[in-house]
Amino acid sequence: MLRNGFGEHNIQGIGDKHIPFIHNVMATDVVVAVSDRATDRLGVLFNTDVGRAYLAGRQSVPRQAMEALPSLGLSSIANVLAAIKTAKYYELGPDDVIITVATDGAAMYGSERDLALAKYFAGQFDEVAAGEVFGEHLLGATTDHMLELSREDRERIFNLGYFTWVEQQGMSIDEFRVRKDPWFWAELPKIVTDWDRMIEEFNARTGALEAV
């Protein structure tokens, strides 16, 4: 979104050139780019004994926050970093709140942590490395690689989805463009229960096939 689809990354679950159909682009205020170097290294910090000991001891991270770390996979860490960068950009303080979503858990990424250990730490992660990661990616988070969106920026990002949904998936241009209308999103909650029913029916059919 920031560089018009240029580049790639290692954050699984976030398409580096894909604008999701359920993303209300025209209501998006800020685009924040997060490096996979940051997510990979923080994944090691959050999910190793050395890293957790450093956070609980040296940084006095509260027990409740420590217990939540297994809920942060690579995509979740990207969301947290984006929230930190956004808070700094808008100069938010202790009386302000930003809410983000932990979209995946750390248990999914054991092999990725092994790769990150080898790539960034030569297989050895100690307290010094933990401090460097904490300082660089959390305390040192900056407002670089961010864009506060104008109307023209939103139009550009919306149009990035044309290739995926119209050219690749065969969606009609009218069906694609209707998502620019605020009415579409206002009406959407009314059919969520229908989606839930269809998902339940699909899961039931799938379960029956697996049983056979």
Salt bridges, closest charged atoms under 4 A:
ASP29 OD1 - ARG154 NH2 3.17
ASP49 OD1 - ARG52 NH2 3.18
GLU67 OE2 - ARG63 NH1 2.73
GLU136 OE2 - ARG37 NH1 2.31
GLU136 OE1 - ARG41 NH2 3.39
GLU136 OE2 - HIS137 NE2 3.79
ASP144 OD1 - LYS85 NZ 2.95
ASP144 OD2 - HIS145 NE2 3.67
GLU155 OE2 - ARG151 NH2 3.07
GLU155 OE1 - LYS180 NZ 2.65
GLU187 OE1 - LYS190 NZ 3.02
GLU201 OE2 - ARG197 NH1 3.23
